[in-house]
Amino acid sequence: MFFDQEPHGVFFLIDNKSFYASCEAVARGLNPLKVPLVVLSEAKNTNDGLILATSPEAKQLFHLKANVSRKRDLPNDPRLWVVPPRMNLYIQRNLQINQIFHQFASEKEVWPYSIDESILDMTHSWRLFGNSIREVARLIQKKIRQQIGLYTTVGIGDNPVQAKLALDNYAKPNHELIGEIHYETVPDKIWSINELTDVWGIGPRMAKRLNRLQIHNMYELAHTNPYLLQQNLGVIGSQLFATAWGVDRTKLTEPIKTKEASLGNSQVLPRDYLTQNEIETVIKEIGEQVAARLRHHHKLAGCLSLSVGFSYAAAETDGRNGFHQALKIEPTNNDQTLTQQLLWLFRKNWDGQAVRNIGVYSSKLSPDAGQQLNLFESPLNQIQHSKLNQVIDEIHRRFGFTKLVYATSLLPGGTAIERATLVGGHNGGNSYE
């Protein structure tokens, strides 16, 4: 049979149900599945406040959706808990959960897929913990529930993509919160999916492209000529065809090879920035942060790029969403050199539009093996400036970023001080409990 030549293993994809909301519920001594609770980000960072997470009860009672609903959508109902995010708490819980996973599989066989999902390669270890694969999945669920208080859903498959499809389409609605797909059940479990957007890797835009090829469900995708898919969709077409057949040859234990290393930072601004001084203040701050990261990794950047996104209104008027410009430079990790080049890129391409997000990225990285002096500045000044950067980096490392900041960060529009208190762009929380 066709599937006989494909690699067979035992993979669990484990998701923490409504993770942020569940962590907050458990921290308050509440049942995560029975309390209506939402995690609401600060309005100044998300233009009216974005709901980051909702408990299952909040979804059912009030039809609220994470990363879609906003503060204005909240009902005036005393039953609803509305709490701020605590990213440090969620990171701590994620680490605790993955430590439990390491009790069932070796460290290299546990791959954190996101902050609330992990893939476990249980091929070589599941028999140590139970008589069936499903029994082992139940054991992991119970252990997490007993030790941390969270509910988890488990997708089981012969490879990671089967486990992911099982999780999304069969585990979540199942009362045991477990779903399975295997090669022999692909026709029943994958080809029976009628909504393309219910499948991992297929969003609304891709679904429309598939519709134009007369593909409306997973059965039709699996029985379309793969060369036609590749011709119209490229490599993605071949990947989707493999997904429709439940085929995935990924080896999780092999290290991922990246084409080219890069370092960068980006930020969504708390409001529309209209004045040049305010925009340039943030560009300088992000540029200095990228320079510090380069020095931390002992790298020099040979290419620098600036990405500027316009506000919605400005984009409608201008006809562009923003601009992205790159520039080759002499390899450096010097604050002043990088920020000067970034400001030159900005002034060359900006024409007064309102700005809402800014990103700075460095690439063409090389080892920082020594300081390259230029002929247009005193060697003593260059060496002193390099030493000053090292002293500032050490102060930030030992005492925190906010203990020593550039005066420009105190100007209107500066965001570096506030960003230093955030984790993943949101409030980190004062404690884990």
C-alpha positions as CSV (number, residue, x, y, z in Angstrom):
1,M,0.0,0.0,0.0
2,F,1.1,3.6,-0.6
3,F,1.5,4.4,3.1
4,D,3.8,1.4,3.7
5,Q,6.7,3.5,2.5
6,E,6.0,6.4,4.8
7,P,7.7,6.8,8.2
8,H,5.4,5.6,11.0
9,G,5.8,6.8,14.6
10,V,3.7,7.9,17.6
11,F,3.2,11.6,18.0
12,F,1.2,13.7,20.5
13,L,0.4,17.3,19.9
14,I,-0.8,18.6,23.2
15,D,-2.6,21.9,23.6
16,N,-3.4,23.7,26.8
17,K,-7.1,24.5,26.6
18,S,-7.7,28.4,26.6
19,F,-4.2,28.7,28.1
20,Y,-4.0,32.3,29.3
21,A,-7.6,32.3,30.6
22,S,-7.1,28.9,32.2
23,C,-4.0,30.1,34.0
24,E,-5.8,33.1,35.4
25,A,-8.8,31.0,36.5
26,V,-6.6,28.4,38.3
27,A,-4.6,31.2,40.0
28,R,-7.9,32.4,41.4
29,G,-9.0,29.0,42.6
30,L,-11.7,28.7,39.8
31,N,-12.4,25.9,37.4
32,P,-11.1,26.9,34.0
33,L,-13.9,25.2,32.1
34,K,-16.8,26.6,34.2
35,V,-15.9,30.3,34.9
36,P,-16.6,33.0,32.3
37,L,-13.3,34.9,32.1
38,V,-11.4,36.9,29.6
39,V,-7.8,38.3,29.5
40,L,-7.9,41.9,28.3
41,S,-4.8,43.7,27.1
42,E,-4.2,47.4,27.9
43,A,-6.1,49.8,25.7
44,K,-3.2,52.1,25.0
45,N,-1.3,49.2,23.3
46,T,-4.1,47.9,21.3
47,N,-6.5,50.8,20.4
48,D,-9.5,50.0,22.7
49,G,-8.1,46.9,24.3
50,L,-7.9,43.5,22.7
51,I,-9.2,40.3,24.3
52,L,-6.2,38.0,24.3
53,A,-7.9,34.9,25.7
54,T,-11.4,33.7,26.6
55,S,-12.5,30.7,28.7
56,P,-14.8,28.2,27.1
57,E,-17.7,29.5,29.3
58,A,-17.1,33.1,28.1
59,K,-17.1,31.9,24.5
60,Q,-20.4,30.1,25.0
61,L,-22.2,32.7,27.1
62,F,-21.1,35.9,25.5
63,H,-19.8,34.8,22.0
64,L,-16.4,36.4,22.7
65,K,-13.4,35.5,20.5
66,A,-9.7,35.8,21.4
67,N,-7.7,38.2,19.2
68,V,-10.9,39.4,17.5
69,S,-13.2,40.8,20.2
70,R,-12.3,44.1,21.9
71,K,-13.1,45.9,25.2
72,R,-16.2,47.5,23.6
73,D,-17.6,44.0,22.9
74,L,-17.7,43.1,26.6
75,P,-21.2,42.7,28.1
76,N,-22.1,44.4,31.3
77,D,-22.6,41.2,33.2
78,P,-21.4,40.7,36.8
79,R,-20.6,37.0,36.1
80,L,-17.8,37.9,33.7
81,W,-14.3,38.1,35.0
82,V,-12.1,40.6,33.2
83,V,-8.4,40.4,34.1
84,P,-5.1,41.9,32.7
85,P,-2.5,39.6,31.1
86,R,0.5,38.3,33.1
87,M,2.9,36.9,30.6
88,N,5.4,35.9,33.2
89,L,2.8,33.6,34.7
90,Y,2.1,32.0,31.4
91,I,5.7,31.4,30.6
92,Q,6.3,29.8,34.0
93,R,3.3,27.5,33.5
94,N,4.6,26.6,30.0
95,L,8.0,25.6,31.5
96,Q,6.3,23.5,34.2
97,I,4.1,21.7,31.7
98,N,7.1,20.9,29.4
99,Q,8.9,19.6,32.5
100,I,6.1,17.1,32.9
101,F,6.4,16.2,29.2
102,H,10.1,15.4,29.8
103,Q,9.0,12.7,32.2
104,F,7.5,10.8,29.3
105,A,9.9,11.6,26.4
106,S,13.5,12.7,26.2
107,E,14.3,16.4,25.9
108,K,15.1,16.2,22.2
109,E,11.8,14.5,21.6
110,V,9.7,17.3,23.1
111,W,9.3,20.3,20.8
112,P,7.5,23.4,22.2
113,Y,5.4,24.4,19.2
114,S,4.1,27.6,20.8
115,I,3.5,28.9,24.3
116,D,0.4,26.6,24.7
117,E,1.2,23.7,22.3
118,S,4.0,21.1,22.3
119,I,4.8,18.1,20.1
120,L,6.0,14.9,21.7
121,D,7.6,12.1,19.8
122,M,6.5,9.1,21.9
123,T,7.6,6.5,19.3
124,H,10.2,5.0,21.6
125,S,8.8,5.6,25.0
126,W,5.0,5.2,25.1
127,R,5.1,1.5,26.0
128,L,6.9,2.4,29.3
129,F,3.7,4.1,30.6
130,G,0.7,2.2,29.5
131,N,-0.9,-0.6,27.5
132,S,-2.2,1.7,24.7
133,I,-1.3,5.0,23.2
134,R,-4.6,6.5,24.3
135,E,-4.0,5.4,27.9
136,V,-0.7,7.2,27.9
137,A,-2.3,10.3,26.6
138,R,-4.9,10.2,29.4
139,L,-2.1,9.7,31.9
140,I,-0.3,12.9,30.7
141,Q,-3.6,14.8,30.8
142,K,-4.3,13.7,34.4
143,K,-0.8,14.6,35.6
144,I,-1.0,18.1,34.2
145,R,-4.5,18.5,35.7
146,Q,-3.4,17.3,39.1
147,Q,-0.1,19.2,39.4
148,I,-1.0,22.5,37.6
149,G,-4.8,22.5,37.4
150,L,-5.0,22.9,33.6
151,Y,-7.0,20.9,31.1
152,T,-5.2,19.7,28.0
153,T,-6.3,18.4,24.6
154,V,-4.2,15.7,22.8
155,G,-4.0,15.0,19.1
156,I,-2.5,11.6,18.3
157,G,-1.0,10.6,14.9
158,D,1.6,8.5,13.1
159,N,3.3,11.8,12.3
160,P,3.1,15.5,13.4
161,V,0.6,16.7,10.8
162,Q,-1.8,13.9,11.6
163,A,-1.5,14.8,15.3
164,K,-2.2,18.4,14.5
165,L,-5.3,17.7,12.4
166,A,-6.5,15.2,15.1
167,L,-6.1,17.9,17.7
168,D,-7.9,20.7,15.8
169,N,-10.7,18.6,14.3
170,Y,-11.4,15.7,16.7
171,A,-9.8,16.3,20.1
172,K,-11.3,19.6,21.0
173,P,-15.0,18.6,20.6
174,N,-14.4,15.2,22.2
175,H,-15.4,14.8,25.8
176,E,-12.1,13.0,26.5
177,L,-10.3,15.9,24.8
178,I,-8.4,13.3,22.7
179,G,-8.5,12.7,18.9
180,E,-6.6,10.3,16.7
181,I,-5.7,10.0,13.0
182,H,-3.6,7.2,11.5
183,Y,-2.7,6.4,8.0
184,E,-5.4,3.8,7.7
185,T,-8.0,6.3,8.9
186,V,-7.0,9.1,6.5
187,P,-10.0,8.6,4.2
188,D,-12.5,8.7,7.1
189,K,-10.8,11.4,9.2
190,I,-9.1,13.8,6.7
191,W,-11.0,13.4,3.4
192,S,-14.3,13.9,5.3
193,I,-13.3,17.5,6.3
194,N,-15.6,19.7,4.2
195,E,-14.3,23.1,5.3
196,L,-10.8,23.8,4.0
197,T,-10.2,26.5,6.6
198,D,-10.6,23.8,9.3
199,V,-7.3,22.4,8.2
200,W,-4.0,23.7,9.6
201,G,-2.1,25.7,6.9
202,I,-5.2,26.7,5.0
203,G,-6.5,30.2,5.7
204,P,-9.3,32.1,4.0
205,R,-7.1,33.5,1.2
206,M,-5.6,30.0,0.4
207,A,-9.1,28.5,0.5
208,K,-10.2,31.0,-2.2
209,R,-7.2,30.1,-4.4
210,L,-8.1,26.4,-4.0
211,N,-11.7,27.2,-4.8
212,R,-10.6,28.7,-8.1
213,L,-9.0,25.3,-8.9
214,Q,-12.4,23.7,-8.2
215,I,-11.2,22.4,-4.8
216,H,-13.7,22.9,-2.0
217,N,-12.9,20.2,0.5
218,M,-10.2,17.8,1.6
219,Y,-11.4,14.9,-0.6
220,E,-11.1,17.0,-3.7
221,L,-7.7,18.3,-2.6
222,A,-6.4,14.8,-2.1
223,H,-7.6,13.7,-5.5
224,T,-6.3,16.7,-7.5
225,N,-3.3,16.3,-9.8
226,P,-0.3,17.2,-7.5
227,Y,1.5,18.7,-10.5
228,L,-1.4,21.0,-11.1
229,L,-1.2,22.1,-7.5
230,Q,2.5,22.8,-7.7
231,Q,2.1,24.6,-11.0
232,N,-0.5,27.0,-9.5
233,L,0.6,27.3,-5.9
234,G,4.3,26.4,-5.9
235,V,5.8,24.4,-3.0
236,I,2.8,25.2,-0.8
237,G,0.7,23.2,-3.3
238,S,2.8,20.1,-2.8
239,Q,2.7,20.5,0.9
240,L,-1.1,20.8,1.0
241,F,-1.4,17.7,-1.2
242,A,0.7,15.8,1.3
243,T,-1.4,17.1,4.2
244,A,-4.6,15.9,2.4
245,W,-3.0,12.4,2.4
246,G,-1.8,12.7,6.0
247,V,1.9,12.5,4.9
248,D,4.6,14.3,6.9
249,R,8.3,13.3,6.8
250,T,9.4,15.8,9.4
251,K,12.1,14.6,11.8
252,L,11.7,16.7,14.9
253,T,15.0,15.5,16.4
254,E,17.0,17.0,13.5
255,P,18.2,20.6,14.0
256,I,16.5,23.2,11.9
257,K,18.8,24.8,9.3
258,T,18.1,28.5,8.7
259,K,19.1,30.1,5.4
260,E,20.5,33.2,6.9
261,A,20.7,34.5,10.5
262,S,19.2,37.9,11.3
263,L,18.5,40.0,14.4
264,G,15.8,42.6,14.7
265,N,13.0,44.1,16.7
266,S,9.6,45.6,15.8
267,Q,6.9,47.5,17.6
268,V,3.2,48.4,17.1
269,L,2.9,52.0,18.3
270,P,0.3,52.8,21.0
271,R,-1.2,55.5,18.7
272,D,-0.7,57.1,15.3
273,Y,2.6,58.9,15.2
274,L,2.4,62.1,13.1
275,T,5.5,64.2,13.8
276,Q,9.0,63.4,12.5
277,N,10.7,63.8,15.9
278,E,8.4,61.3,17.6
279,I,8.8,58.7,14.8
280,E,12.6,59.2,14.8
281,T,12.8,58.8,18.6
282,V,11.3,55.3,18.3
283,I,13.5,54.4,15.3
284,K,16.6,55.4,17.4
285,E,15.3,53.3,20.4
286,I,14.7,50.2,18.3
287,G,18.0,50.7,16.4
288,E,19.9,50.9,19.7
289,Q,18.1,47.8,21.0
290,V,19.1,45.9,17.8
291,A,22.7,47.1,18.2
292,A,22.8,45.8,21.8
293,R,21.5,42.4,20.6
294,L,24.2,42.3,18.0
295,R,26.8,43.0,20.6
296,H,25.3,40.4,23.0
297,H,25.6,37.7,20.2
298,H,29.1,39.0,19.3
299,K,27.9,39.8,15.7
300,L,28.4,42.6,13.2
301,A,25.6,43.5,10.7
302,G,26.5,44.0,7.1
303,C,22.9,44.8,6.0
304,L,20.3,47.0,7.7
305,S,16.6,47.3,6.9
306,L,13.8,49.5,8.1
307,S,10.2,48.6,7.9
308,V,7.6,51.4,8.5
309,G,3.8,50.7,8.5
310,F,1.3,53.4,8.0
311,S,-1.9,53.9,10.0
312,Y,-5.1,52.6,8.3
313,A,-6.2,56.1,7.3
314,A,-2.8,57.0,5.9
315,A,-2.7,53.7,4.0
316,E,-6.1,54.4,2.4
317,T,-4.9,57.9,1.3
318,D,-1.4,57.0,0.2
319,G,-2.3,53.7,-1.5
320,R,0.6,51.9,0.3
321,N,0.6,50.1,3.7
322,G,4.1,51.5,4.3
323,F,7.6,50.9,3.1
324,H,10.5,48.5,3.6
325,Q,14.0,49.5,2.6
326,A,17.3,47.7,3.0
327,L,20.9,49.1,2.9
328,K,24.3,47.4,2.7
329,I,26.7,48.8,5.3
330,E,30.2,48.2,6.6
331,P,29.9,45.5,9.2
332,T,29.2,47.1,12.6
333,N,27.2,46.9,15.8
334,N,27.8,50.5,16.8
335,D,24.7,52.4,18.1
336,Q,25.5,55.6,16.4
337,T,26.3,54.2,13.0
338,L,23.2,52.0,12.9
339,T,20.8,54.8,14.0
340,Q,22.3,57.3,11.5
341,Q,21.7,54.8,8.6
342,L,18.2,54.1,9.8
343,L,17.3,57.8,10.0
344,W,18.7,58.3,6.5
345,L,16.5,55.5,5.2
346,F,13.5,56.9,7.0
347,R,14.0,60.5,5.8
348,K,14.5,59.3,2.2
349,N,11.2,57.3,2.1
350,W,8.8,59.1,4.5
351,D,6.5,61.8,3.2
352,G,4.5,62.8,6.2
353,Q,2.2,59.8,6.6
354,A,0.9,58.7,10.0
355,V,3.0,55.8,11.3
356,R,1.6,52.9,13.4
357,N,4.4,50.3,13.4
358,I,8.2,50.2,13.0
359,G,10.6,47.4,12.5
360,V,14.4,47.3,12.4
361,Y,16.3,44.2,11.1
362,S,19.9,43.4,10.6
363,S,21.4,40.6,8.4
364,K,24.6,39.5,6.7
365,L,25.9,38.8,10.1
366,S,29.6,38.1,10.7
367,P,31.6,37.4,13.9
368,D,32.7,40.4,16.0
369,A,36.4,39.4,16.0
370,G,37.7,42.9,16.4
371,Q,37.0,46.6,15.9
372,Q,37.3,48.0,12.3
373,L,38.5,51.6,12.5
374,N,37.5,54.1,9.9
375,L,39.7,56.9,8.5
376,F,37.3,59.8,9.1
377,E,37.2,59.7,12.9
378,S,39.8,59.8,15.7
379,P,40.8,56.2,16.6
380,L,40.7,57.1,20.2
381,N,37.1,58.4,19.9
382,Q,36.1,55.2,18.2
383,I,37.7,52.9,20.8
384,Q,36.2,55.0,23.7
385,H,32.7,54.8,22.1
386,S,33.0,51.1,21.8
387,K,34.0,50.8,25.5
388,L,31.1,53.0,26.5
389,N,28.6,50.7,24.7
390,Q,30.1,47.7,26.5
391,V,29.7,49.5,29.9
392,I,26.0,50.4,29.1
393,D,25.3,46.8,28.0
394,E,26.8,45.5,31.3
395,I,24.7,48.0,33.4
396,H,21.5,46.9,31.5
397,R,22.4,43.2,32.0
398,R,23.0,43.6,35.8
399,F,20.4,46.1,36.8
400,G,17.8,46.2,34.0
401,F,17.2,48.4,31.0
402,T,15.3,51.2,32.8
403,K,18.2,51.9,35.2
404,L,20.1,53.7,32.4
405,V,18.4,55.1,29.3
406,Y,19.2,57.7,26.7
407,A,17.6,61.1,27.3
408,T,15.8,60.8,24.0
409,S,13.6,58.1,25.5
410,L,12.1,60.7,27.8
411,L,10.9,62.8,24.9
412,P,7.3,62.7,23.7
413,G,6.8,59.5,21.7
414,G,9.5,57.5,23.4
415,T,8.5,53.9,24.1
416,A,11.6,52.2,25.2
417,I,11.0,52.5,29.0
418,E,7.5,51.2,28.8
419,R,8.5,48.4,26.4
420,A,11.2,47.3,28.8
421,T,8.4,46.3,31.3
422,L,6.5,44.2,28.8
423,V,6.8,40.5,28.0
424,G,5.8,39.5,24.5
425,G,4.3,43.0,24.0
426,H,2.0,42.6,27.1
427,N,2.1,43.1,30.8
428,G,4.4,40.6,32.4
429,G,2.6,40.7,35.8
430,N,4.1,41.4,39.2
431,S,4.3,37.8,40.3
432,Y,3.6,34.2,39.2
433,E,0.7,33.8,41.6
